[in-house]
Amino acid sequence: MSTHALEFFRDQITAGAGLSLSDSCPRVLYLRSGSLTARSNAVVTTLAPNSAWHGDRPCEAVAGKAGAEIYRWELRRETGTAGAAGALRAALTLDPGGAYLMRCDRVDFPPGGIAYTHTHQGPGIRCLLSGEIRIRVCGTEHLVRPGEAWFEAGPDPVLALASEREPTAFARVMILPAGLRGKSSIRYVLPEDADKPKRQTYQLFADDLIDC
């Protein structure tokens, strides 16, 4: 039985308009384009493109003169009801006695980059920023294009093949055991892949313990 749900939203805010997030839950706001000011618990944070805010209190996000395109992740306790309209929603089962962190990062591949068959130590939702990526998992394969999001459960082996023609990048949020703070969550399935050169690079935005 699931205990939580991780939800992903795309928010498009016009210049000067605001997004009011009045409930408390662990969340990440990643600014895809434009400019944004996030206000929460008397703390004001200004975001530029390719930066992120993380918190667990109510938040007011106000777009700057260029507007704002936001990718938003929220972790909620499972209620048995449907998620918000327009959200990608994944049911998670978290240990009630466990300690967890919420990690937001960006992964970049050069043309022809490969994430060799691997697993992660926790679930997460990714959204493609540029290029394209082919995901092979559980006997299926699908091509992901910019603006499209997908869920990875964690223990399922995944092979990811980036575009041969152009650089590829995605942003993601994962829910991981607290002991992985500051550490990689990836495990390679085939021993021979562990020592192969890895061409992807990582940019970490948030790696914070959460109360869930």
N, CA and C atoms as a LAMMPS dump frame, in Angstrom:
ITEM: TIMESTEP
0
ITEM: NUMBER OF ATOMS
636
ITEM: BOX BOUNDS ff ff ff
-5.0000000000000000e+02 5.0000000000000000e+02
-5.0000000000000000e+02 5.0000000000000000e+02
-5.0000000000000000e+02 5.0000000000000000e+02
ITEM: ATOMS id mol type element x y z
1 1 1 N 0.839 -1.192 0
2 1 2 C 0 0 0
3 1 3 C 0.876 1.245 0
4 2 1 N 0.564 2.193 -0.877
5 2 2 C 1.371 3.407 -0.957
6 2 3 C 1.112 4.297 0.243
7 3 1 N 2.141 5.048 0.638
8 3 2 C 2.026 5.959 1.759
9 3 3 C 2.12 7.42 1.334
10 4 1 N 2.758 7.669 0.18
11 4 2 C 2.984 9.021 -0.302
12 4 3 C 2.785 9.083 -1.817
13 5 1 N 2.749 10.295 -2.318
14 5 2 C 2.702 10.506 -3.76
15 5 3 C 3.65 11.638 -4.107
16 6 1 N 4.474 11.426 -5.134
17 6 2 C 5.33 12.472 -5.679
18 6 3 C 4.65 13.003 -6.929
19 7 1 N 4.43 14.325 -6.963
20 7 2 C 3.722 14.943 -8.084
21 7 3 C 4.62 15.944 -8.786
22 8 1 N 4.445 16.035 -10.106
23 8 2 C 5.216 16.955 -10.93
24 8 3 C 4.267 17.84 -11.727
25 9 1 N 4.557 19.155 -11.735
26 9 2 C 3.727 20.13 -12.435
27 9 3 C 4.604 21.033 -13.306
28 10 1 N 4.034 21.558 -14.377
29 10 2 C 4.646 22.637 -15.154
30 10 3 C 3.782 23.874 -14.95
31 11 1 N 4.37 24.947 -14.452
32 11 2 C 3.646 26.195 -14.202
33 11 3 C 4.183 27.278 -15.122
34 12 1 N 3.29 27.938 -15.828
35 12 2 C 3.653 29.07 -16.674
36 12 3 C 3.014 30.309 -16.067
37 13 1 N 3.843 31.262 -15.594
38 13 2 C 3.349 32.447 -14.901
39 13 3 C 3.682 33.677 -15.725
40 14 1 N 2.702 34.531 -15.952
41 14 2 C 2.926 35.755 -16.708
42 14 3 C 3.646 36.792 -15.85
43 15 1 N 4.208 37.813 -16.496
44 15 2 C 4.998 38.832 -15.813
45 15 3 C 4.214 39.46 -14.661
46 16 1 N 4.809 39.467 -13.477
47 16 2 C 4.21 40.088 -12.314
48 16 3 C 3.166 39.26 -11.599
49 17 1 N 2.764 38.138 -12.2
50 17 2 C 1.744 37.288 -11.573
51 17 3 C 2.386 36.37 -10.545
52 18 1 N 1.548 35.792 -9.67
53 18 2 C 2.061 34.955 -8.604
54 18 3 C 1.427 33.582 -8.584
55 19 1 N 2.126 32.656 -7.984
56 19 2 C 1.645 31.296 -7.756
57 19 3 C 1.628 31.086 -6.251
58 20 1 N 0.433 30.917 -5.686
59 20 2 C 0.303 30.769 -4.249
60 20 3 C 0.228 29.286 -3.89
61 21 1 N 1.204 28.821 -3.127
62 21 2 C 1.269 27.436 -2.682
63 21 3 C 1.065 27.456 -1.173
64 22 1 N -0.193 27.331 -0.775
65 22 2 C -0.576 27.647 0.602
66 22 3 C -0.441 26.492 1.584
67 23 1 N -0.158 25.292 1.085
68 23 2 C -0.055 24.151 1.985
69 23 3 C 1.411 23.828 2.267
70 24 1 N 1.617 23.076 3.33
71 24 2 C 2.969 22.671 3.722
72 24 3 C 3.252 21.264 3.225
73 25 1 N 4.326 21.111 2.459
74 25 2 C 4.809 19.807 2.017
75 25 3 C 6.202 20.014 1.447
76 26 1 N 7.044 18.988 1.435
77 26 2 C 8.34 19.125 0.778
78 26 3 C 8.13 19.391 -0.718
79 27 1 N 8.747 20.465 -1.23
80 27 2 C 8.583 20.801 -2.647
81 27 3 C 9.844 21.439 -3.198
82 28 1 N 9.972 21.343 -4.506
83 28 2 C 11.058 21.976 -5.24
84 28 3 C 10.462 22.783 -6.38
85 29 1 N 10.955 24.013 -6.549
86 29 2 C 10.636 24.837 -7.711
87 29 3 C 11.921 24.995 -8.517
88 30 1 N 11.923 24.518 -9.757
89 30 2 C 13.064 24.674 -10.664
90 30 3 C 12.661 25.669 -11.739
91 31 1 N 13.454 26.733 -11.901
92 31 2 C 13.124 27.751 -12.893
93 31 3 C 13.713 27.367 -14.243
94 32 1 N 12.826 27.04 -15.163
95 32 2 C 13.249 26.657 -16.519
96 32 3 C 13.63 27.882 -17.332
97 33 1 N 12.837 28.954 -17.247
98 33 2 C 13.138 30.182 -17.976
99 33 3 C 12.451 31.351 -17.294
100 34 1 N 12.909 32.577 -17.599
101 34 2 C 12.338 33.768 -17.006
102 34 3 C 13.034 34.131 -15.704
103 35 1 N 12.284 34.749 -14.799
104 35 2 C 12.824 35.113 -13.487
105 35 3 C 11.731 34.93 -12.452
106 36 1 N 12.139 34.687 -11.201
107 36 2 C 11.182 34.312 -10.17
108 36 3 C 11.691 34.721 -8.795
109 37 1 N 10.762 35.174 -7.951
110 37 2 C 11.055 35.429 -6.549
111 37 3 C 10.174 34.523 -5.7
112 38 1 N 10.775 33.741 -4.82
113 38 2 C 10.037 32.842 -3.935
114 38 3 C 10.087 33.396 -2.519
115 39 1 N 8.915 33.52 -1.896
116 39 2 C 8.827 34.014 -0.527
117 39 3 C 8.227 32.923 0.353
118 40 1 N 8.945 32.572 1.424
119 40 2 C 8.472 31.53 2.321
120 40 3 C 9.042 31.766 3.708
121 41 1 N 8.154 31.794 4.708
122 41 2 C 8.586 31.916 6.097
123 41 3 C 9.506 33.122 6.294
124 42 1 N 9.136 34.261 5.678
125 42 2 C 9.853 35.54 5.768
126 42 3 C 11.208 35.532 5.061
127 43 1 N 11.513 34.462 4.312
128 43 2 C 12.76 34.397 3.549
129 43 3 C 12.442 34.596 2.079
130 44 1 N 13.169 35.506 1.42
131 44 2 C 12.952 35.809 0.007
132 44 3 C 14.136 35.282 -0.797
133 45 1 N 13.853 34.509 -1.84
134 45 2 C 14.884 33.935 -2.692
135 45 3 C 14.61 34.305 -4.142
136 46 1 N 15.6 34.859 -4.822
137 46 2 C 15.467 35.206 -6.236
138 46 3 C 16.126 34.122 -7.082
139 47 1 N 15.387 33.62 -8.053
140 47 2 C 15.884 32.546 -8.907
141 47 3 C 16.158 33.053 -10.312
142 48 1 N 17.25 32.589 -10.891
143 48 2 C 17.567 32.782 -12.303
144 48 3 C 17.347 31.45 -13.014
145 49 1 N 17.275 31.454 -14.345
146 49 2 C 17.088 30.181 -15.06
147 49 3 C 18.145 29.149 -14.652
148 50 1 N 17.728 27.913 -14.58
149 50 2 C 18.559 26.789 -14.167
150 50 3 C 19.019 26.938 -12.717
151 51 1 N 18.08 27.292 -11.861
152 51 2 C 18.314 27.275 -10.418
153 51 3 C 17.039 26.786 -9.753
154 52 1 N 17.121 26.448 -8.463
155 52 2 C 15.984 25.826 -7.802
156 52 3 C 15.855 26.302 -6.367
157 53 1 N 14.614 26.26 -5.869
158 53 2 C 14.287 26.54 -4.476
159 53 3 C 13.68 25.285 -3.871
160 54 1 N 14.04 24.99 -2.615
161 54 2 C 13.447 23.854 -1.916
162 54 3 C 12.985 24.291 -0.54
163 55 1 N 11.806 23.841 -0.136
164 55 2 C 11.291 24.124 1.196
165 55 3 C 10.091 23.25 1.505
166 56 1 N 9.578 23.374 2.728
167 56 2 C 8.423 22.57 3.119
168 56 3 C 7.312 23.415 3.733
169 57 1 N 7.419 24.737 3.637
170 57 2 C 6.403 25.64 4.162
171 57 3 C 5.609 26.263 3.006
172 58 1 N 4.473 26.885 3.297
173 58 2 C 3.751 27.613 2.242
174 58 3 C 4.682 28.606 1.552
175 59 1 N 4.447 28.8 0.26
176 59 2 C 5.348 29.605 -0.561
177 59 3 C 4.55 30.443 -1.549
178 60 1 N 5.017 31.659 -1.783
179 60 2 C 4.45 32.523 -2.813
180 60 3 C 5.538 32.761 -3.852
181 61 1 N 5.275 32.368 -5.104
182 61 2 C 6.248 32.529 -6.185
183 61 3 C 5.738 33.595 -7.145
184 62 1 N 6.513 34.643 -7.349
185 62 2 C 6.112 35.772 -8.183
186 62 3 C 7.073 35.895 -9.364
187 63 1 N 6.507 35.957 -10.578
188 63 2 C 7.325 36.041 -11.784
189 63 3 C 7.84 37.454 -12
190 64 1 N 9.018 37.577 -12.605
191 64 2 C 9.591 38.863 -12.959
192 64 3 C 9.048 39.372 -14.287
193 65 1 N 9.752 40.334 -14.86
194 65 2 C 9.26 41.016 -16.067
195 65 3 C 9.147 40.086 -17.275
196 66 1 N 9.94 39.038 -17.288
197 66 2 C 9.918 38.109 -18.42
198 66 3 C 8.963 36.938 -18.193
199 67 1 N 8.208 36.965 -17.082
200 67 2 C 7.394 35.809 -16.751
201 67 3 C 8.274 34.691 -16.215
202 68 1 N 7.676 33.516 -16.019
203 68 2 C 8.444 32.394 -15.481
204 68 3 C 7.834 31.067 -15.915
205 69 1 N 8.689 30.161 -16.331
206 69 2 C 8.293 28.766 -16.576
207 69 3 C 8.927 27.928 -15.473
208 70 1 N 8.092 27.283 -14.677
209 70 2 C 8.555 26.564 -13.491
210 70 3 C 8.246 25.078 -13.625
211 71 1 N 9.206 24.248 -13.236
212 71 2 C 8.95 22.832 -13.016
213 71 3 C 8.861 22.636 -11.504
214 72 1 N 7.787 21.998 -11.053
215 72 2 C 7.497 21.914 -9.619
216 72 3 C 7.249 20.468 -9.21
217 73 1 N 7.928 20.054 -8.14
218 73 2 C 7.737 18.727 -7.564
219 73 3 C 7.215 18.885 -6.138
220 74 1 N 6.255 18.042 -5.738
221 74 2 C 5.715 18.067 -4.377
222 74 3 C 5.543 16.643 -3.868
223 75 1 N 5.927 16.42 -2.627
224 75 2 C 5.75 15.111 -1.984
225 75 3 C 4.631 15.23 -0.966
226 76 1 N 3.615 14.392 -1.104
227 76 2 C 2.441 14.467 -0.229
228 76 3 C 2.126 13.097 0.359
229 77 1 N 1.505 13.122 1.514
230 77 2 C 0.998 11.879 2.085
231 77 3 C -0.15 11.373 1.232
232 78 1 N -0.202 10.086 1.05
233 78 2 C -1.248 9.48 0.226
234 78 3 C -2.599 9.613 0.911
235 79 1 N -3.591 10.069 0.15
236 79 2 C -4.94 10.229 0.688
237 79 3 C -5.948 9.301 0.024
238 80 1 N -5.51 8.621 -1.038
239 80 2 C -6.431 7.748 -1.754
240 80 3 C -7.255 8.468 -2.797
241 81 1 N -7.063 9.793 -2.915
242 81 2 C -7.796 10.559 -3.91
243 81 3 C -6.889 10.878 -5.079
244 82 1 N -7.496 11.267 -6.193
245 82 2 C -6.738 11.593 -7.383
246 82 3 C -5.911 12.851 -7.144
247 83 1 N -4.777 12.952 -7.859
248 83 2 C -3.929 14.122 -7.731
249 83 3 C -4.507 15.304 -8.484
250 84 1 N -3.801 16.425 -8.39
251 84 2 C -4.249 17.644 -9.057
252 84 3 C -4.23 17.465 -10.563
253 85 1 N -5.132 18.163 -11.246
254 85 2 C -5.215 18.082 -12.701
255 85 3 C -3.907 18.564 -13.32
256 86 1 N -3.455 17.856 -14.335
257 86 2 C -2.251 18.252 -15.043
258 86 3 C -0.965 17.75 -14.427
259 87 1 N -1.036 17.035 -13.325
260 87 2 C 0.173 16.565 -12.649
261 87 3 C 0.536 15.158 -13.115
262 88 1 N 1.846 14.891 -13.162
263 88 2 C 2.329 13.518 -13.243
264 88 3 C 2.457 13.049 -11.81
265 89 1 N 1.787 11.97 -11.457
266 89 2 C 1.699 11.543 -10.069
267 89 3 C 2.178 10.114 -9.933
268 90 1 N 3.094 9.882 -8.992
269 90 2 C 3.631 8.549 -8.757
270 90 3 C 3.436 8.172 -7.301
271 91 1 N 2.811 7.022 -7.05
272 91 2 C 2.611 6.541 -5.688
273 91 3 C 3.912 5.942 -5.162
274 92 1 N 4.27 6.296 -3.928
275 92 2 C 5.491 5.806 -3.294
276 92 3 C 5.146 5.116 -1.981
277 93 1 N 5.957 4.143 -1.606
278 93 2 C 5.835 3.519 -0.294
279 93 3 C 7.109 3.806 0.481
280 94 1 N 7 4.652 1.507
281 94 2 C 8.137 5.045 2.325
282 94 3 C 8.002 4.433 3.709
283 95 1 N 9.116 4.019 4.283
284 95 2 C 9.133 3.425 5.604
285 95 3 C 8.761 4.488 6.647
286 96 1 N 7.686 4.286 7.412
287 96 2 C 7.288 5.296 8.404
288 96 3 C 8.385 5.617 9.409
289 97 1 N 9.267 4.664 9.657
290 97 2 C 10.348 4.9 10.602
291 97 3 C 11.645 5.339 9.949
292 98 1 N 11.618 5.495 8.625
293 98 2 C 12.831 5.838 7.899
294 98 3 C 13.076 7.337 7.825
295 99 1 N 14.298 7.695 7.473
296 99 2 C 14.673 9.092 7.28
297 99 3 C 15.012 9.284 5.807
298 100 1 N 14.528 10.385 5.22
299 100 2 C 14.647 10.596 3.781
300 100 3 C 15.123 12.001 3.463
301 101 1 N 15.654 12.137 2.255
302 101 2 C 16.008 13.447 1.737
303 101 3 C 15.369 13.634 0.37
304 102 1 N 15.221 14.903 -0.014
305 102 2 C 14.699 15.273 -1.324
306 102 3 C 15.859 15.897 -2.105
307 103 1 N 16.225 15.263 -3.212
308 103 2 C 17.349 15.733 -4.023
309 103 3 C 16.842 16.264 -5.355
310 104 1 N 17.307 17.455 -5.708
311 104 2 C 17.044 18.014 -7.036
312 104 3 C 18.382 18.244 -7.711
313 105 1 N 18.53 17.702 -8.904
314 105 2 C 19.751 17.945 -9.652
315 105 3 C 19.465 17.96 -11.144
316 106 1 N 20.498 18.284 -11.889
317 106 2 C 20.42 18.319 -13.35
318 106 3 C 21.501 17.404 -13.899
319 107 1 N 21.15 16.634 -14.927
320 107 2 C 22.089 15.719 -15.563
321 107 3 C 22.254 16.145 -17.024
322 108 1 N 23.506 16.32 -17.453
323 108 2 C 23.818 16.721 -18.827
324 108 3 C 24.632 15.639 -19.518
325 109 1 N 24.252 15.338 -20.768
326 109 2 C 24.964 14.379 -21.593
327 109 3 C 25.503 15.074 -22.839
328 110 1 N 26.722 14.767 -23.258
329 110 2 C 27.171 15.205 -24.577
330 110 3 C 26.482 14.36 -25.648
331 111 1 N 26.564 14.746 -26.907
332 111 2 C 25.978 13.898 -27.953
333 111 3 C 26.497 12.463 -27.857
334 112 1 N 25.581 11.516 -27.916
335 112 2 C 25.954 10.11 -27.846
336 112 3 C 26.204 9.595 -26.446
337 113 1 N 25.883 10.396 -25.414
338 113 2 C 26.098 9.962 -24.037
339 113 3 C 25.199 8.8 -23.642
340 114 1 N 25.688 7.975 -22.727
341 114 2 C 24.948 6.787 -22.275
342 114 3 C 24.993 6.714 -20.76
343 115 1 N 23.84 6.476 -20.137
344 115 2 C 23.799 6.079 -18.736
345 115 3 C 23.634 4.559 -18.751
346 116 1 N 24.743 3.843 -18.519
347 116 2 C 24.73 2.383 -18.618
348 116 3 C 23.706 1.791 -17.652
349 117 1 N 23.268 0.591 -17.954
350 117 2 C 22.188 -0.038 -17.2
351 117 3 C 22.451 0.089 -15.696
352 118 1 N 21.49 0.717 -15.015
353 118 2 C 21.7 1.083 -13.618
354 118 3 C 20.386 1.103 -12.86
355 119 1 N 20.497 1.16 -11.545
356 119 2 C 19.352 1.391 -10.672
357 119 3 C 19.673 2.591 -9.782
358 120 1 N 18.657 3.085 -9.074
359 120 2 C 18.854 4.128 -8.073
360 120 3 C 18.279 3.641 -6.75
361 121 1 N 18.728 4.244 -5.656
362 121 2 C 18.296 3.814 -4.331
363 121 3 C 17.046 4.545 -3.856
364 122 1 N 16.29 5.07 -4.793
365 122 2 C 15.034 5.719 -4.473
366 122 3 C 14.328 6.169 -5.738
367 123 1 N 13.031 6.454 -5.645
368 123 2 C 12.237 6.837 -6.808
369 123 3 C 12.401 8.311 -7.15
370 124 1 N 12.008 8.666 -8.366
371 124 2 C 12.066 10.071 -8.751
372 124 3 C 11.362 10.341 -10.072
373 125 1 N 11.097 11.615 -10.313
374 125 2 C 10.493 12.074 -11.561
375 125 3 C 11.482 12.989 -12.256
376 126 1 N 11.704 12.735 -13.559
377 126 2 C 12.59 13.536 -14.39
378 126 3 C 11.787 14.313 -15.424
379 127 1 N 12.349 15.448 -15.886
380 127 2 C 11.754 16.182 -17
381 127 3 C 12.869 16.614 -17.933
382 128 1 N 12.701 16.339 -19.221
383 128 2 C 13.75 16.633 -20.192
384 128 3 C 13.789 18.128 -20.501
385 129 1 N 14.994 18.685 -20.457
386 129 2 C 15.199 20.108 -20.727
387 129 3 C 15.591 20.362 -22.175
388 130 1 N 16.426 19.49 -22.727
389 130 2 C 16.909 19.69 -24.094
390 130 3 C 17.36 18.358 -24.672
391 131 1 N 17.494 18.326 -26.013
392 131 2 C 17.9 17.105 -26.691
393 131 3 C 16.792 16.078 -26.716
394 132 1 N 17.15 14.818 -26.633
395 132 2 C 16.185 13.728 -26.496
396 132 3 C 16.904 12.555 -25.854
397 133 1 N 16.126 11.682 -25.232
398 133 2 C 16.725 10.54 -24.548
399 133 3 C 15.819 9.327 -24.691
400 134 1 N 16.44 8.199 -24.957
401 134 2 C 15.706 6.944 -25.121
402 134 3 C 15.88 6.126 -23.846
403 135 1 N 14.751 5.778 -23.206
404 135 2 C 14.758 5.072 -21.928
405 135 3 C 14.322 3.626 -22.144
406 136 1 N 15.179 2.69 -21.74
407 136 2 C 14.841 1.268 -21.809
408 136 3 C 14.731 0.735 -20.394
409 137 1 N 13.557 0.211 -20.04
410 137 2 C 13.319 -0.288 -18.697
411 137 3 C 12.23 -1.348 -18.731
412 138 1 N 12.423 -2.447 -18.024
413 138 2 C 11.418 -3.516 -17.882
414 138 3 C 10.897 -4.004 -19.229
415 139 1 N 11.793 -4.135 -20.207
416 139 2 C 11.405 -4.662 -21.5
417 139 3 C 10.699 -3.684 -22.409
418 140 1 N 10.596 -2.432 -22.008
419 140 2 C 9.954 -1.411 -22.845
420 140 3 C 10.973 -0.326 -23.186
421 141 1 N 10.644 0.448 -24.222
422 141 2 C 11.506 1.541 -24.639
423 141 3 C 10.638 2.725 -25.045
424 142 1 N 11.005 3.922 -24.606
425 142 2 C 10.274 5.1 -25.047
426 142 3 C 11.228 6.263 -25.231
427 143 1 N 10.908 7.113 -26.206
428 143 2 C 11.711 8.284 -26.531
429 143 3 C 11.107 9.494 -25.848
430 144 1 N 11.938 10.227 -25.102
431 144 2 C 11.482 11.398 -24.359
432 144 3 C 12.008 12.648 -25.04
433 145 1 N 11.131 13.646 -25.191
434 145 2 C 11.495 14.906 -25.838
435 145 3 C 11.357 16.058 -24.853
436 146 1 N 11.934 17.229 -25.161
437 146 2 C 11.91 18.357 -24.224
438 146 3 C 10.507 18.689 -23.717
439 147 1 N 10.411 18.917 -22.411
440 147 2 C 9.139 19.228 -21.778
441 147 3 C 8.374 18.016 -21.298
442 148 1 N 8.821 16.812 -21.677
443 148 2 C 8.144 15.589 -21.255
444 148 3 C 8.794 15.055 -19.969
445 149 1 N 7.95 14.528 -19.088
446 149 2 C 8.414 14.018 -17.799
447 149 3 C 8.161 12.517 -17.715
448 150 1 N 8.973 11.829 -16.898
449 150 2 C 8.781 10.399 -16.7
450 150 3 C 9.225 10.016 -15.289
451 151 1 N 8.679 8.909 -14.806
452 151 2 C 8.953 8.402 -13.465
453 151 3 C 9.866 7.193 -13.548
454 152 1 N 10.835 7.122 -12.63
455 152 2 C 11.653 5.927 -12.459
456 152 3 C 11.518 5.461 -11.019
457 153 1 N 11.18 4.18 -10.845
458 153 2 C 10.88 3.657 -9.513
459 153 3 C 12.122 3.522 -8.639
460 154 1 N 13.279 3.336 -9.258
461 154 2 C 14.523 3.174 -8.498
462 154 3 C 15.144 1.809 -8.674
463 155 1 N 14.481 0.723 -8.234
464 155 2 C 15.105 -0.6 -8.329
465 155 3 C 15.056 -1.217 -9.728
466 156 1 N 14.242 -0.669 -10.635
467 156 2 C 14.147 -1.222 -11.99
468 156 3 C 15.372 -0.818 -12.812
469 157 1 N 16.087 -1.777 -13.417
470 157 2 C 17.261 -1.438 -14.227
471 157 3 C 16.877 -0.574 -15.425
472 158 1 N 17.608 0.52 -15.622
473 158 2 C 17.333 1.479 -16.685
474 158 3 C 18.589 1.687 -17.524
475 159 1 N 18.412 1.665 -18.846
476 159 2 C 19.461 2.069 -19.783
477 159 3 C 18.981 3.336 -20.465
478 160 1 N 19.787 4.408 -20.436
479 160 2 C 19.396 5.682 -21.023
480 160 3 C 20.383 6.061 -22.117
481 161 1 N 19.843 6.317 -23.323
482 161 2 C 20.667 6.646 -24.487
483 161 3 C 20.33 8.059 -24.941
484 162 1 N 21.288 8.969 -24.808
485 162 2 C 21.051 10.359 -25.178
486 162 3 C 21.172 10.54 -26.682
487 163 1 N 20.685 11.682 -27.167
488 163 2 C 20.719 12.008 -28.587
489 163 3 C 22.145 11.917 -29.139
490 164 1 N 22.254 11.383 -30.346
491 164 2 C 23.545 11.339 -31.032
492 164 3 C 23.878 12.682 -31.665
493 165 1 N 22.869 13.549 -31.861
494 165 2 C 23.04 14.764 -32.662
495 165 3 C 23.321 16.015 -31.841
496 166 1 N 22.886 16.049 -30.587
497 166 2 C 22.967 17.284 -29.812
498 166 3 C 23.078 16.957 -28.324
499 167 1 N 23.516 17.928 -27.511
500 167 2 C 23.554 17.703 -26.068
501 167 3 C 22.152 17.462 -25.51
502 168 1 N 22.079 16.697 -24.438
503 168 2 C 20.808 16.345 -23.797
504 168 3 C 20.922 16.641 -22.303
505 169 1 N 19.818 17.151 -21.728
506 169 2 C 19.827 17.441 -20.287
507 169 3 C 18.448 17.215 -19.705
508 170 1 N 18.405 16.797 -18.447
509 170 2 C 17.131 16.727 -17.734
510 170 3 C 17.324 17.164 -16.288
511 171 1 N 16.225 17.657 -15.697
512 171 2 C 16.179 17.96 -14.265
513 171 3 C 15.368 16.868 -13.592
514 172 1 N 15.693 16.577 -12.345
515 172 2 C 14.971 15.512 -11.646
516 172 3 C 14.896 15.806 -10.162
517 173 1 N 13.916 15.173 -9.525
518 173 2 C 13.814 15.14 -8.071
519 173 3 C 13.644 13.691 -7.654
520 174 1 N 14.476 13.264 -6.695
521 174 2 C 14.399 11.904 -6.165
522 174 3 C 14.19 11.95 -4.656
523 175 1 N 13.526 10.942 -4.139
524 175 2 C 13.355 10.747 -2.701
525 175 3 C 14.277 9.602 -2.304
526 176 1 N 15.28 9.915 -1.479
527 176 2 C 16.357 8.967 -1.201
528 176 3 C 16.542 8.773 0.303
529 177 1 N 17.143 7.647 0.714
530 177 2 C 17.485 7.477 2.124
531 177 3 C 18.395 8.609 2.599
532 178 1 N 18.196 9.069 3.825
533 178 2 C 18.946 10.21 4.345
534 178 3 C 20.452 9.964 4.35
535 179 1 N 20.848 8.705 4.47
536 179 2 C 22.267 8.38 4.505
537 179 3 C 22.999 8.654 3.203
538 180 1 N 22.255 8.935 2.137
539 180 2 C 22.876 9.227 0.842
540 180 3 C 23.138 10.711 0.639
541 181 1 N 22.885 11.527 1.661
542 181 2 C 23.13 12.962 1.505
543 181 3 C 24.594 13.196 1.099
544 182 1 N 24.767 13.879 -0.035
545 182 2 C 26.101 14.153 -0.543
546 182 3 C 26.737 12.991 -1.287
547 183 1 N 26.006 11.892 -1.477
548 183 2 C 26.55 10.703 -2.128
549 183 3 C 25.705 10.334 -3.341
550 184 1 N 26.306 9.661 -4.291
551 184 2 C 25.591 9.203 -5.475
552 184 3 C 24.612 8.091 -5.101
553 185 1 N 23.477 8.063 -5.799
554 185 2 C 22.471 7.025 -5.557
555 185 3 C 22.52 5.921 -6.601
556 186 1 N 23.422 6.032 -7.582
557 186 2 C 23.405 5.129 -8.729
558 186 3 C 24.168 3.837 -8.43
559 187 1 N 23.651 2.734 -8.973
560 187 2 C 24.329 1.444 -8.908
561 187 3 C 24.268 0.822 -10.297
562 188 1 N 25.416 0.388 -10.815
563 188 2 C 25.445 -0.208 -12.155
564 188 3 C 25.155 -1.698 -12.055
565 189 1 N 24.317 -2.178 -12.96
566 189 2 C 23.858 -3.561 -12.921
567 189 3 C 24.951 -4.512 -13.386
568 190 1 N 25.655 -4.148 -14.459
569 190 2 C 26.698 -5.014 -15.017
570 190 3 C 28.051 -4.591 -14.471
571 191 1 N 28.799 -5.503 -13.871
572 191 2 C 30.096 -5.143 -13.28
573 191 3 C 31.03 -4.452 -14.269
574 192 1 N 30.978 -4.87 -15.546
575 192 2 C 31.889 -4.295 -16.532
576 192 3 C 31.574 -2.824 -16.841
577 193 1 N 30.345 -2.377 -16.509
578 193 2 C 29.99 -0.979 -16.778
579 193 3 C 30.496 -0.023 -15.699
580 194 1 N 30.777 -0.535 -14.52
581 194 2 C 31.144 0.333 -13.403
582 194 3 C 32.419 1.123 -13.687
583 195 1 N 33.36 0.526 -14.443
584 195 2 C 34.642 1.188 -14.692
585 195 3 C 34.713 1.886 -16.043
586 196 1 N 33.636 1.851 -16.821
587 196 2 C 33.638 2.551 -18.105
588 196 3 C 33.586 4.065 -17.882
589 197 1 N 34.203 4.846 -18.776
590 197 2 C 34.123 6.314 -18.639
591 197 3 C 32.666 6.777 -18.654
592 198 1 N 32.33 7.699 -17.755
593 198 2 C 30.978 8.253 -17.668
594 198 3 C 31.018 9.692 -18.184
595 199 1 N 30.3 9.965 -19.248
596 199 2 C 30.385 11.275 -19.908
597 199 3 C 29.345 12.264 -19.385
598 200 1 N 28.364 11.783 -18.621
599 200 2 C 27.362 12.71 -18.1
600 200 3 C 27.943 13.509 -16.931
601 201 1 N 27.414 14.725 -16.75
602 201 2 C 27.82 15.578 -15.629
603 201 3 C 26.584 15.951 -14.818
604 202 1 N 26.816 16.346 -13.554
605 202 2 C 25.722 16.586 -12.624
606 202 3 C 25.847 17.977 -12.004
607 203 1 N 24.695 18.617 -11.809
608 203 2 C 24.634 19.893 -11.101
609 203 3 C 23.594 19.75 -9.992
610 204 1 N 24.033 19.887 -8.734
611 204 2 C 23.166 19.672 -7.587
612 204 3 C 22.548 21 -7.137
613 205 1 N 21.21 21.001 -6.963
614 205 2 C 20.502 22.195 -6.515
615 205 3 C 20.001 22.068 -5.073
616 206 1 N 19.579 20.88 -4.69
617 206 2 C 19.051 20.669 -3.336
618 206 3 C 19.32 19.225 -2.939
619 207 1 N 19.666 19.026 -1.664
620 207 2 C 19.948 17.678 -1.153
621 207 3 C 19.63 17.713 0.34
622 208 1 N 18.354 17.94 0.651
623 208 2 C 17.95 18.306 2.003
624 208 3 C 17.078 17.241 2.67
625 209 1 N 17.297 17.047 3.949
626 209 2 C 16.46 16.131 4.72
627 209 3 C 15.031 16.657 4.785
628 210 1 N 14.075 15.737 4.768
629 210 2 C 12.672 16.122 4.77
630 210 3 C 11.927 15.4 5.883
631 211 1 N 10.845 15.996 6.306
632 211 2 C 9.927 15.385 7.274
633 211 3 C 8.737 14.86 6.49
634 212 1 N 8.644 13.532 6.373
635 212 2 C 7.552 12.977 5.587
636 212 3 C 6.809 11.889 6.362
